[in-house]
């Protein structure tokens, strides 16, 4: 060993000073590369925890203000819903004045995630938050997770620019998305899966798995500590009260063919609804963008029409997030999907009374008004309205499959989201985190079939559709 080292040393001394310097630079670069590779994952995880804490606090504050504004609107619908057009015009004007190139919402996130753009201005954070508050206050049928994910992704992406690690921009973008989703929905496992799936670019970014999970669980914890509680339903108690078993297995342990067939058929219907929503949303956005090229005129003119429809259809029943419809489906007194305190453990009779208030047309009216709201240019999100559409549609079809309304609503809640977003694992996991994991096999079957039957559509225009094997 010593003789080999001595021989190598003699050979090194024979090189010119320039060659020696070049070789030393190459050696230092190689050592630095190895060191950065070893430090990358621990650094990303620590940053994920820190970002999760910050984003969890921001989303809790954002969600709390959103809740308060929604309560104000619901208390005085005739004062606020008629002013929807004015609120929309204010949103469009603000983006033209101060937030140009940031009004694209999740499209901006995809443009950065797919390396089509390298700029994600931090001004998108206050613009998305305030615009979503305006949409909620005046009754636009939209969600709010889009703003929460923009908050997380914009913050994390700008931090990534200061990191020396390979692929840090994409990893941190996934991490921020997971934290934003977890902070607003209090579902960290689903948030991690959603962030990985929704930014799928030819392969799963497994390097982002640990940082995203760390950020999601931290954001969830911090958000909860600040009083922003998750919406949850004790589905098992509701099913026990009705005497129905949702298992896909018989008492002998074999697969229940009848139950499997029912779930698969429901999955087909949920897939059609979710895929149809995504397709019609894209067509509607393109149509109205061409019909009214001026964004201020478009949102003002359409805002008048939407506010009239919201008032005509039961004075705001379909305004906002749609959590009032979820309350009816599951028999919970939740203010919204992010802040419901406690689980649904009421009596079967009380739940039946609330479910009886779900009308057969609720899902289609929420479906149409959400598409119109987003096509007009109002800012927010689409996931929570999708939950409401799926749950009310589930109640609508429950009878034809002989299933309890609460179970059918829960299946629709997850499966329509799976179909419309073109994601699989996130909807399955969010169903488990919200409704309990005892019915996970049923959610798996329904979401898988819905995912397959969505026609290749997605509410996210730039999402890369499934990998071909």
VEXMI-789028 format. One record per residue (C-alpha): residue number from 1; residue in three letters; x, y, z. Coordinates in steps of 0.001 Angstrom, whole numbers. Layout:
BEGIN
{rec NUM; "Ala"; {X; Y; Z}}
...
END
This chain:
BEGIN
{rec 1; "Unk"; {0; 0; 0}}
{rec 2; "Unk"; {2816; 2386; 950}}
{rec 3; "Unk"; {4731; 1588; -2260}}
{rec 4; "Unk"; {1640; 2326; -4379}}
{rec 5; "Unk"; {1108; 5631; -2568}}
{rec 6; "Unk"; {4774; 6542; -3028}}
{rec 7; "Unk"; {4643; 5703; -6714}}
{rec 8; "Unk"; {1472; 7782; -7197}}
{rec 9; "Unk"; {3100; 10677; -5332}}
{rec 10; "Unk"; {6150; 10550; -7591}}
{rec 11; "Unk"; {3909; 10547; -10678}}
{rec 12; "Unk"; {1968; 13531; -9327}}
{rec 13; "Unk"; {5184; 15493; -8780}}
{rec 14; "Unk"; {6110; 14999; -12439}}
{rec 15; "Unk"; {3073; 17009; -13605}}
{rec 16; "Unk"; {3292; 20710; -14417}}
{rec 17; "Unk"; {1974; 23228; -11812}}
{rec 18; "Unk"; {-1032; 23959; -14025}}
{rec 19; "Unk"; {-1876; 20260; -14286}}
{rec 20; "Unk"; {-1456; 19824; -10521}}
{rec 21; "Unk"; {-3827; 22726; -9859}}
{rec 22; "Unk"; {-6400; 21312; -12267}}
{rec 23; "Unk"; {-6221; 17904; -10625}}
{rec 24; "Unk"; {-6604; 19440; -7160}}
{rec 25; "Unk"; {-9663; 21406; -8320}}
{rec 26; "Unk"; {-11199; 18214; -9694}}
{rec 27; "Unk"; {-10543; 16414; -6421}}
{rec 28; "Unk"; {-12059; 19240; -4373}}
{rec 29; "Unk"; {-15109; 19350; -6657}}
{rec 30; "Unk"; {-15578; 15602; -6252}}
{rec 31; "Unk"; {-15340; 15813; -2473}}
{rec 32; "Unk"; {-17777; 18730; -2438}}
{rec 33; "Unk"; {-20215; 16793; -4650}}
{rec 34; "Unk"; {-20078; 13779; -2326}}
{rec 35; "Unk"; {-20506; 15983; 743}}
{rec 36; "Unk"; {-23500; 17823; -729}}
{rec 37; "Unk"; {-25085; 14510; -1676}}
{rec 38; "Unk"; {-24797; 13247; 1896}}
{rec 39; "Unk"; {-26057; 16504; 3405}}
{rec 40; "Unk"; {-28967; 16995; 986}}
{rec 41; "Unk"; {-31625; 14769; 2556}}
{rec 42; "Unk"; {-31020; 15820; 6204}}
{rec 43; "Unk"; {-31037; 19474; 5128}}
{rec 44; "Unk"; {-34259; 19095; 3150}}
{rec 45; "Unk"; {-35943; 17338; 6081}}
{rec 46; "Unk"; {-34908; 20041; 8559}}
{rec 47; "Unk"; {-36052; 22733; 6147}}
{rec 48; "Unk"; {-39303; 20815; 5685}}
{rec 49; "Unk"; {-39947; 20885; 9438}}
{rec 50; "Unk"; {-39176; 24604; 9653}}
{rec 51; "Unk"; {-41270; 25405; 6592}}
{rec 52; "Unk"; {-44071; 23210; 7864}}
{rec 53; "Unk"; {-44230; 25247; 11058}}
{rec 54; "Unk"; {-44332; 28561; 9191}}
{rec 55; "Unk"; {-46774; 27404; 6521}}
{rec 56; "Unk"; {-48964; 25706; 9120}}
{rec 57; "Unk"; {-49243; 28996; 11005}}
{rec 58; "Unk"; {-49937; 30962; 7812}}
{rec 59; "Unk"; {-52619; 28560; 6589}}
{rec 60; "Unk"; {-54259; 28484; 10023}}
{rec 61; "Unk"; {-54485; 32289; 9985}}
{rec 62; "Unk"; {-55655; 32285; 6368}}
{rec 63; "Unk"; {-58294; 29630; 7070}}
{rec 64; "Unk"; {-59534; 31314; 10228}}
{rec 65; "Unk"; {-60147; 34599; 8403}}
{rec 66; "Unk"; {-61848; 32685; 5598}}
{rec 67; "Unk"; {-64156; 31042; 8152}}
{rec 68; "Unk"; {-65124; 34336; 9718}}
{rec 69; "Unk"; {-65895; 35897; 6347}}
{rec 70; "Unk"; {-68008; 32887; 5369}}
{rec 71; "Unk"; {-70013; 33189; 8587}}
{rec 72; "Unk"; {-70614; 36889; 7901}}
{rec 73; "Unk"; {-71848; 36059; 4379}}
{rec 74; "Unk"; {-74080; 33211; 5534}}
{rec 75; "Unk"; {-75618; 35458; 8183}}
{rec 76; "Unk"; {-76359; 38233; 5678}}
{rec 77; "Unk"; {-76533; 36635; 2189}}
{rec 78; "Unk"; {-78724; 39376; 729}}
{rec 79; "Unk"; {-76131; 42003; 1605}}
{rec 80; "Unk"; {-73036; 40280; 211}}
{rec 81; "Unk"; {-73970; 37914; -2634}}
{rec 82; "Unk"; {-75416; 40741; -4814}}
{rec 83; "Unk"; {-71996; 42447; -4615}}
{rec 84; "Unk"; {-70149; 39428; -6050}}
{rec 85; "Unk"; {-69469; 41254; -9326}}
{rec 86; "Unk"; {-67880; 44199; -7503}}
{rec 87; "Unk"; {-65665; 41857; -5513}}
{rec 88; "Unk"; {-64669; 40060; -8701}}
{rec 89; "Unk"; {-63826; 43308; -10469}}
{rec 90; "Unk"; {-61658; 44275; -7501}}
{rec 91; "Unk"; {-59810; 40950; -7751}}
{rec 92; "Unk"; {-59164; 41329; -11497}}
{rec 93; "Unk"; {-58065; 44963; -11110}}
{rec 94; "Unk"; {-55705; 44096; -8249}}
{rec 95; "Unk"; {-54005; 41403; -10292}}
{rec 96; "Unk"; {-53556; 43744; -13236}}
{rec 97; "Unk"; {-52167; 46462; -10970}}
{rec 98; "Unk"; {-49998; 44541; -8494}}
{rec 99; "Unk"; {-50025; 40846; -9304}}
{rec 100; "Unk"; {-49463; 40531; -13032}}
{rec 101; "Unk"; {-48292; 37014; -14007}}
{rec 102; "Unk"; {-49401; 35597; -10662}}
{rec 103; "Unk"; {-53140; 35229; -11312}}
{rec 104; "Unk"; {-52746; 31783; -12844}}
{rec 105; "Unk"; {-52916; 30058; -9478}}
{rec 106; "Unk"; {-51951; 26386; -9675}}
{rec 107; "Unk"; {-50923; 26858; -13313}}
{rec 108; "Unk"; {-48109; 29033; -11982}}
{rec 109; "Unk"; {-47060; 26222; -9644}}
{rec 110; "Unk"; {-47021; 23749; -12539}}
{rec 111; "Unk"; {-45075; 26096; -14783}}
{rec 112; "Unk"; {-42353; 26269; -12137}}
{rec 113; "Unk"; {-42569; 22583; -11269}}
{rec 114; "Unk"; {-42231; 21566; -14921}}
{rec 115; "Unk"; {-39220; 23910; -15339}}
{rec 116; "Unk"; {-41097; 26082; -17842}}
{rec 117; "Unk"; {-40508; 29135; -15647}}
{rec 118; "Unk"; {-38031; 30038; -12942}}
{rec 119; "Unk"; {-39824; 32955; -11302}}
{rec 120; "Unk"; {-42456; 32574; -8566}}
{rec 121; "Unk"; {-42964; 36044; -7019}}
{rec 122; "Unk"; {-43728; 36167; -3312}}
{rec 123; "Unk"; {-46439; 38736; -4070}}
{rec 124; "Unk"; {-48552; 35760; -5147}}
{rec 125; "Unk"; {-48996; 34875; -1443}}
{rec 126; "Unk"; {-50954; 37975; -337}}
{rec 127; "Unk"; {-52679; 38223; -3718}}
{rec 128; "Unk"; {-53989; 34647; -3531}}
{rec 129; "Unk"; {-55026; 34965; 124}}
{rec 130; "Unk"; {-56889; 38279; -198}}
{rec 131; "Unk"; {-58542; 37288; -3489}}
{rec 132; "Unk"; {-59778; 34041; -1943}}
{rec 133; "Unk"; {-61187; 35956; 1035}}
{rec 134; "Unk"; {-63078; 38255; -1352}}
{rec 135; "Unk"; {-64445; 35271; -3269}}
{rec 136; "Unk"; {-65631; 33647; -38}}
{rec 137; "Unk"; {-67106; 36843; 1425}}
{rec 138; "Unk"; {-69268; 37524; -1622}}
{rec 139; "Unk"; {-70332; 33928; -2157}}
{rec 140; "Unk"; {-68318; 32631; -5096}}
{rec 141; "Unk"; {-68654; 28846; -5320}}
{rec 142; "Unk"; {-64982; 28021; -4943}}
{rec 143; "Unk"; {-62590; 26403; -2498}}
{rec 144; "Unk"; {-59508; 27759; -812}}
{rec 145; "Unk"; {-56848; 25045; -1007}}
{rec 146; "Unk"; {-55406; 26695; -4113}}
{rec 147; "Unk"; {-54361; 29729; -2107}}
{rec 148; "Unk"; {-53012; 27549; 715}}
{rec 149; "Unk"; {-50855; 25576; -1716}}
{rec 150; "Unk"; {-49659; 28770; -3397}}
{rec 151; "Unk"; {-48612; 30103; -1}}
{rec 152; "Unk"; {-46604; 26955; 661}}
{rec 153; "Unk"; {-45093; 26520; -2792}}
{rec 154; "Unk"; {-44144; 30174; -3356}}
{rec 155; "Unk"; {-42403; 30394; 10}}
{rec 156; "Unk"; {-40557; 27091; -347}}
{rec 157; "Unk"; {-39552; 27665; -3977}}
{rec 158; "Unk"; {-37970; 31040; -3227}}
{rec 159; "Unk"; {-36000; 29500; -364}}
{rec 160; "Unk"; {-34768; 26744; -2712}}
{rec 161; "Unk"; {-32943; 29321; -4835}}
{rec 162; "Unk"; {-30420; 29727; -2033}}
{rec 163; "Unk"; {-29684; 26001; -1728}}
{rec 164; "Unk"; {-26658; 24389; -3428}}
{rec 165; "Unk"; {-28227; 20946; -3791}}
{rec 166; "Unk"; {-29232; 19226; -7015}}
{rec 167; "Unk"; {-32947; 19419; -7895}}
{rec 168; "Unk"; {-33616; 21547; -4815}}
{rec 169; "Unk"; {-36230; 23688; -6599}}
{rec 170; "Unk"; {-38524; 20774; -7410}}
{rec 171; "Unk"; {-38048; 19073; -4049}}
{rec 172; "Unk"; {-38830; 22245; -2137}}
{rec 173; "Unk"; {-41827; 22998; -4355}}
{rec 174; "Unk"; {-43300; 19573; -3516}}
{rec 175; "Unk"; {-42501; 20170; 151}}
{rec 176; "Unk"; {-44319; 23513; 191}}
{rec 177; "Unk"; {-47334; 22079; -1621}}
{rec 178; "Unk"; {-47604; 19286; 930}}
{rec 179; "Unk"; {-47393; 21732; 3830}}
{rec 180; "Unk"; {-50067; 24009; 2358}}
{rec 181; "Unk"; {-52458; 21133; 1695}}
{rec 182; "Unk"; {-51863; 19645; 5159}}
{rec 183; "Unk"; {-52299; 22975; 6912}}
{rec 184; "Unk"; {-55702; 23637; 5373}}
{rec 185; "Unk"; {-57119; 20075; 5368}}
{rec 186; "Unk"; {-55376; 18584; 8419}}
{rec 187; "Unk"; {-54587; 15413; 6445}}
{rec 188; "Unk"; {-50777; 15057; 6312}}
{rec 189; "Unk"; {-50594; 11635; 4672}}
{rec 190; "Unk"; {-52941; 12689; 1891}}
{rec 191; "Unk"; {-51048; 15983; 1568}}
{rec 192; "Unk"; {-47747; 14169; 1052}}
{rec 193; "Unk"; {-49234; 11865; -1569}}
{rec 194; "Unk"; {-51066; 14711; -3309}}
{rec 195; "Unk"; {-47951; 16867; -3615}}
{rec 196; "Unk"; {-45982; 13959; -5074}}
{rec 197; "Unk"; {-48748; 12882; -7465}}
{rec 198; "Unk"; {-49920; 16244; -8696}}
{rec 199; "Unk"; {-46421; 17352; -9758}}
{rec 200; "Unk"; {-45692; 14024; -11416}}
{rec 201; "Unk"; {-43161; 14691; -14189}}
{rec 202; "Unk"; {-42309; 11331; -15737}}
{rec 203; "Unk"; {-41491; 9817; -12344}}
{rec 204; "Unk"; {-42331; 10205; -8701}}
{rec 205; "Unk"; {-39917; 12631; -7060}}
{rec 206; "Unk"; {-39032; 10227; -4247}}
{rec 207; "Unk"; {-36245; 12542; -3122}}
{rec 208; "Unk"; {-39017; 14856; -1940}}
{rec 209; "Unk"; {-40853; 12147; 15}}
{rec 210; "Unk"; {-39184; 12653; 3407}}
{rec 211; "Unk"; {-39089; 16480; 3281}}
{rec 212; "Unk"; {-42712; 16614; 2099}}
{rec 213; "Unk"; {-43858; 14242; 4840}}
{rec 214; "Unk"; {-41924; 16195; 7483}}
{rec 215; "Unk"; {-43424; 19469; 6288}}
{rec 216; "Unk"; {-46947; 18043; 6055}}
{rec 217; "Unk"; {-47000; 16546; 9550}}
{rec 218; "Unk"; {-45434; 19670; 11039}}
{rec 219; "Unk"; {-47883; 21991; 9263}}
{rec 220; "Unk"; {-50775; 19821; 10406}}
{rec 221; "Unk"; {-49593; 19893; 14022}}
{rec 222; "Unk"; {-48934; 23629; 14098}}
{rec 223; "Unk"; {-52234; 24391; 12385}}
{rec 224; "Unk"; {-54032; 22224; 14935}}
{rec 225; "Unk"; {-52206; 23813; 17863}}
{rec 226; "Unk"; {-53378; 27215; 16659}}
{rec 227; "Unk"; {-56975; 26044; 16861}}
{rec 228; "Unk"; {-57581; 25115; 13236}}
{rec 229; "Unk"; {-59185; 21690; 13691}}
{rec 230; "Unk"; {-59809; 19102; 11030}}
{rec 231; "Unk"; {-63170; 17997; 9777}}
{rec 232; "Unk"; {-63732; 14332; 10616}}
{rec 233; "Unk"; {-66626; 11931; 10536}}
{rec 234; "Unk"; {-66871; 8765; 12611}}
{rec 235; "Unk"; {-68209; 6749; 9713}}
{rec 236; "Unk"; {-67936; 3478; 11623}}
{rec 237; "Unk"; {-70359; 4708; 14281}}
{rec 238; "Unk"; {-72818; 5832; 11631}}
{rec 239; "Unk"; {-72631; 2462; 9875}}
{rec 240; "Unk"; {-72909; 539; 13148}}
{rec 241; "Unk"; {-76021; 2541; 13997}}
{rec 242; "Unk"; {-77544; 1594; 10649}}
{rec 243; "Unk"; {-76495; -2060; 10993}}
{rec 244; "Unk"; {-74598; -2000; 7673}}
{rec 245; "Unk"; {-71177; -3628; 7163}}
{rec 246; "Unk"; {-69009; -1933; 4555}}
{rec 247; "Unk"; {-66463; -4757; 4373}}
{rec 248; "Unk"; {-65589; -6259; 990}}
{rec 249; "Unk"; {-65011; -9590; 2730}}
{rec 250; "Unk"; {-67577; -12094; 3960}}
{rec 251; "Unk"; {-67520; -13629; 7432}}
{rec 252; "Unk"; {-65609; -16576; 5966}}
{rec 253; "Unk"; {-62881; -14244; 4736}}
{rec 254; "Unk"; {-63602; -14566; 1026}}
{rec 255; "Unk"; {-64283; -11600; -1222}}
{rec 256; "Unk"; {-67884; -10435; -1347}}
{rec 257; "Unk"; {-68601; -10374; -5080}}
{rec 258; "Unk"; {-71825; -8419; -4724}}
{rec 259; "Unk"; {-70159; -5682; -2686}}
{rec 260; "Unk"; {-67233; -5509; -5104}}
{rec 261; "Unk"; {-69581; -5104; -8056}}
{rec 262; "Unk"; {-71535; -2327; -6324}}
{rec 263; "Unk"; {-68350; -453; -5453}}
{rec 264; "Unk"; {-66976; -822; -8971}}
{rec 265; "Unk"; {-70192; 476; -10535}}
{rec 266; "Unk"; {-70246; 3408; -8127}}
{rec 267; "Unk"; {-66642; 4082; -9055}}
{rec 268; "Unk"; {-67616; 4287; -12727}}
{rec 269; "Unk"; {-70308; 6862; -11952}}
{rec 270; "Unk"; {-68009; 8908; -9720}}
{rec 271; "Unk"; {-65322; 8735; -12405}}
{rec 272; "Unk"; {-67722; 10111; -15004}}
{rec 273; "Unk"; {-68805; 12953; -12707}}
{rec 274; "Unk"; {-65242; 13907; -11747}}
{rec 275; "Unk"; {-63860; 13557; -15269}}
{rec 276; "Unk"; {-66845; 15443; -16643}}
{rec 277; "Unk"; {-66268; 18258; -14178}}
{rec 278; "Unk"; {-62607; 18583; -15197}}
{rec 279; "Unk"; {-63446; 18492; -18913}}
{rec 280; "Unk"; {-66285; 21008; -18683}}
{rec 281; "Unk"; {-64226; 23307; -16460}}
{rec 282; "Unk"; {-61487; 23470; -19076}}
{rec 283; "Unk"; {-63947; 24050; -21924}}
{rec 284; "Unk"; {-65829; 26692; -19943}}
{rec 285; "Unk"; {-62666; 28581; -18982}}
{rec 286; "Unk"; {-61497; 28641; -22607}}
{rec 287; "Unk"; {-64920; 29678; -23899}}
{rec 288; "Unk"; {-65409; 32594; -21521}}
{rec 289; "Unk"; {-61788; 33717; -21885}}
{rec 290; "Unk"; {-62403; 34075; -25643}}
{rec 291; "Unk"; {-65870; 35550; -25159}}
{rec 292; "Unk"; {-64611; 38188; -22703}}
{rec 293; "Unk"; {-60866; 38757; -23288}}
{rec 294; "Unk"; {-60829; 41597; -20754}}
{rec 295; "Unk"; {-60565; 39886; -17368}}
{rec 296; "Unk"; {-62217; 42761; -15463}}
{rec 297; "Unk"; {-65246; 42810; -17771}}
{rec 298; "Unk"; {-65475; 39018; -17743}}
{rec 299; "Unk"; {-65508; 38644; -13975}}
{rec 300; "Unk"; {-67879; 41614; -13519}}
{rec 301; "Unk"; {-70425; 40489; -16132}}
{rec 302; "Unk"; {-70336; 36853; -15084}}
{rec 303; "Unk"; {-70335; 37872; -11423}}
{rec 304; "Unk"; {-73737; 39524; -11883}}
{rec 305; "Unk"; {-75168; 36385; -13433}}
{rec 306; "Unk"; {-73634; 34076; -10819}}
{rec 307; "Unk"; {-74913; 36179; -7925}}
{rec 308; "Unk"; {-78424; 36099; -9397}}
{rec 309; "Unk"; {-78251; 32300; -9697}}
{rec 310; "Unk"; {-76891; 31936; -6156}}
{rec 311; "Unk"; {-79792; 33950; -4780}}
{rec 312; "Unk"; {-82445; 32296; -6945}}
{rec 313; "Unk"; {-81280; 28853; -5824}}
{rec 314; "Unk"; {-82245; 29129; -2152}}
{rec 315; "Unk"; {-80409; 32331; -1184}}
{rec 316; "Unk"; {-76852; 31076; -1142}}
{rec 317; "Unk"; {-77237; 27334; -578}}
{rec 318; "Unk"; {-74475; 26811; -3164}}
{rec 319; "Unk"; {-72303; 29775; -2200}}
{rec 320; "Unk"; {-68804; 29400; -825}}
{rec 321; "Unk"; {-66981; 26173; -102}}
{rec 322; "Unk"; {-70011; 23887; -36}}
{rec 323; "Unk"; {-69430; 22641; 3491}}
{rec 324; "Unk"; {-73083; 23266; 4354}}
{rec 325; "Unk"; {-73849; 20430; 1922}}
{rec 326; "Unk"; {-71245; 18233; 3611}}
{rec 327; "Unk"; {-72880; 18948; 6962}}
{rec 328; "Unk"; {-76152; 17625; 5580}}
{rec 329; "Unk"; {-74529; 14537; 4085}}
{rec 330; "Unk"; {-72780; 13435; 7264}}
{rec 331; "Unk"; {-74862; 14947; 10027}}
{rec 332; "Unk"; {-72135; 17181; 11426}}
{rec 333; "Unk"; {-72379; 20796; 12484}}
{rec 334; "Unk"; {-69168; 21924; 10833}}
{rec 335; "Unk"; {-68472; 25516; 9963}}
{rec 336; "Unk"; {-66331; 24276; 7099}}
{rec 337; "Unk"; {-63989; 21541; 5995}}
{rec 338; "Unk"; {-61032; 22952; 7855}}
{rec 339; "Unk"; {-62542; 23947; 11172}}
{rec 340; "Unk"; {-65154; 21416; 12184}}
{rec 341; "Unk"; {-64680; 20732; 15865}}
{rec 342; "Unk"; {-65336; 17209; 16916}}
{rec 343; "Unk"; {-66529; 14110; 15131}}
{rec 344; "Unk"; {-69915; 13110; 13846}}
{rec 345; "Unk"; {-71172; 10895; 16616}}
{rec 346; "Unk"; {-74806; 11923; 16641}}
{rec 347; "Unk"; {-77707; 9538; 16620}}
{rec 348; "Unk"; {-78756; 7684; 13510}}
{rec 349; "Unk"; {-82092; 9496; 13604}}
{rec 350; "Unk"; {-80463; 12926; 13723}}
{rec 351; "Unk"; {-78185; 12007; 10844}}
{rec 352; "Unk"; {-81103; 10730; 8797}}
{rec 353; "Unk"; {-82917; 14041; 9326}}
{rec 354; "Unk"; {-79974; 16004; 7982}}
{rec 355; "Unk"; {-79387; 13632; 5074}}
{rec 356; "Unk"; {-83049; 14004; 4215}}
{rec 357; "Unk"; {-82302; 17672; 3481}}
{rec 358; "Unk"; {-79932; 16714; 639}}
{rec 359; "Unk"; {-81805; 17194; -2628}}
{rec 360; "Unk"; {-81236; 15191; -5762}}
{rec 361; "Unk"; {-80260; 18334; -7664}}
{rec 362; "Unk"; {-77720; 19609; -5107}}
{rec 363; "Unk"; {-74751; 17994; -6799}}
{rec 364; "Unk"; {-75534; 19270; -10287}}
{rec 365; "Unk"; {-76214; 22840; -9158}}
{rec 366; "Unk"; {-73002; 22939; -7101}}
{rec 367; "Unk"; {-71236; 21393; -10103}}
{rec 368; "Unk"; {-72475; 24088; -12513}}
{rec 369; "Unk"; {-72018; 27084; -10203}}
{rec 370; "Unk"; {-68466; 26061; -9299}}
{rec 371; "Unk"; {-67529; 25822; -12977}}
{rec 372; "Unk"; {-69057; 29234; -13672}}
{rec 373; "Unk"; {-67320; 30817; -10674}}
{rec 374; "Unk"; {-63883; 29534; -11656}}
{rec 375; "Unk"; {-64441; 30308; -15351}}
{rec 376; "Unk"; {-65250; 33905; -14480}}
{rec 377; "Unk"; {-61842; 34277; -12860}}
{rec 378; "Unk"; {-62612; 34145; -9145}}
{rec 379; "Unk"; {-59701; 32948; -7039}}
{rec 380; "Unk"; {-59785; 30081; -4556}}
{rec 381; "Unk"; {-59692; 26406; -5279}}
{rec 382; "Unk"; {-61782; 23498; -6416}}
{rec 383; "Unk"; {-61085; 20603; -4045}}
{rec 384; "Unk"; {-63622; 21390; -1309}}
{rec 385; "Unk"; {-66438; 22019; -3811}}
{rec 386; "Unk"; {-65492; 18678; -5374}}
{rec 387; "Unk"; {-65900; 17047; -1971}}
{rec 388; "Unk"; {-69382; 18566; -1742}}
{rec 389; "Unk"; {-70293; 17518; -5285}}
{rec 390; "Unk"; {-69069; 13984; -4696}}
{rec 391; "Unk"; {-70802; 13616; -1331}}
{rec 392; "Unk"; {-74178; 14922; -2527}}
{rec 393; "Unk"; {-73969; 12794; -5671}}
{rec 394; "Unk"; {-73194; 9815; -3440}}
{rec 395; "Unk"; {-76365; 10459; -1442}}
{rec 396; "Unk"; {-78260; 10766; -4736}}
{rec 397; "Unk"; {-77172; 7305; -5974}}
{rec 398; "Unk"; {-77110; 5548; -2585}}
{rec 399; "Unk"; {-80607; 4139; -2979}}
{rec 400; "Unk"; {-79976; 2426; -6294}}
{rec 401; "Unk"; {-77063; 497; -4774}}
{rec 402; "Unk"; {-78744; -236; -1463}}
{rec 403; "Unk"; {-76069; 1560; 548}}
{rec 404; "Unk"; {-76410; 3846; 3563}}
{rec 405; "Unk"; {-76383; 7483; 2458}}
{rec 406; "Unk"; {-73456; 8369; 4738}}
{rec 407; "Unk"; {-71261; 5613; 3253}}
{rec 408; "Unk"; {-72187; 6520; -325}}
{rec 409; "Unk"; {-71475; 10177; 458}}
{rec 410; "Unk"; {-68054; 9303; 1864}}
{rec 411; "Unk"; {-67219; 7197; -1189}}
{rec 412; "Unk"; {-68295; 10001; -3509}}
{rec 413; "Unk"; {-66362; 12531; -1426}}
{rec 414; "Unk"; {-63097; 10711; -2170}}
{rec 415; "Unk"; {-63756; 9222; -5608}}
{rec 416; "Unk"; {-64961; 12365; -7400}}
{rec 417; "Unk"; {-61856; 14127; -6067}}
{rec 418; "Unk"; {-59711; 11246; -7392}}
{rec 419; "Unk"; {-61303; 11429; -10809}}
{rec 420; "Unk"; {-61293; 15211; -11218}}
{rec 421; "Unk"; {-57727; 15698; -9950}}
{rec 422; "Unk"; {-56380; 12587; -11712}}
{rec 423; "Unk"; {-54725; 11437; -8489}}
{rec 424; "Unk"; {-55138; 8097; -6730}}
{rec 425; "Unk"; {-53323; 7729; -3421}}
{rec 426; "Unk"; {-54158; 11158; -2034}}
{rec 427; "Unk"; {-57963; 10622; -2262}}
{rec 428; "Unk"; {-57668; 7165; -685}}
{rec 429; "Unk"; {-55582; 8512; 2181}}
{rec 430; "Unk"; {-57725; 11589; 2778}}
{rec 431; "Unk"; {-60743; 9287; 3003}}
{rec 432; "Unk"; {-58956; 7282; 5685}}
{rec 433; "Unk"; {-57844; 10367; 7594}}
{rec 434; "Unk"; {-61315; 11900; 7584}}
{rec 435; "Unk"; {-63645; 8900; 7778}}
{rec 436; "Unk"; {-61453; 6290; 9462}}
{rec 437; "Unk"; {-59361; 3489; 8012}}
{rec 438; "Unk"; {-61766; 611; 8644}}
{rec 439; "Unk"; {-63440; 1197; 5274}}
{rec 440; "Unk"; {-60146; 1712; 3412}}
{rec 441; "Unk"; {-60635; -1313; 1073}}
{rec 442; "Unk"; {-63943; 141; -113}}
{rec 443; "Unk"; {-62336; 3547; -714}}
{rec 444; "Unk"; {-59472; 1873; -2554}}
{rec 445; "Unk"; {-61783; 92; -4999}}
{rec 446; "Unk"; {-64053; 3077; -5670}}
{rec 447; "Unk"; {-61179; 5557; -6083}}
{rec 448; "Unk"; {-59212; 3192; -8325}}
{rec 449; "Unk"; {-62159; 2637; -10667}}
{rec 450; "Unk"; {-63004; 6362; -10673}}
{rec 451; "Unk"; {-59373; 7205; -11442}}
{rec 452; "Unk"; {-59377; 4795; -14391}}
{rec 453; "Unk"; {-62740; 6016; -15712}}
{rec 454; "Unk"; {-62076; 9752; -15647}}
{rec 455; "Unk"; {-61272; 9942; -19354}}
{rec 456; "Unk"; {-57738; 11219; -18774}}
{rec 457; "Unk"; {-59009; 14580; -17505}}
{rec 458; "Unk"; {-57647; 16770; -14725}}
{rec 459; "Unk"; {-58679; 20033; -13102}}
{rec 460; "Unk"; {-55002; 20980; -13340}}
{rec 461; "Unk"; {-54385; 21808; -16991}}
{rec 462; "Unk"; {-50648; 21296; -16970}}
{rec 463; "Unk"; {-50639; 18068; -14978}}
{rec 464; "Unk"; {-48824; 15305; -16821}}
{rec 465; "Unk"; {-51402; 12559; -17333}}
{rec 466; "Unk"; {-50391; 9038; -16248}}
{rec 467; "Unk"; {-47103; 7438; -17115}}
{rec 468; "Unk"; {-47160; 4831; -19857}}
{rec 469; "Unk"; {-45370; 1658; -18848}}
END
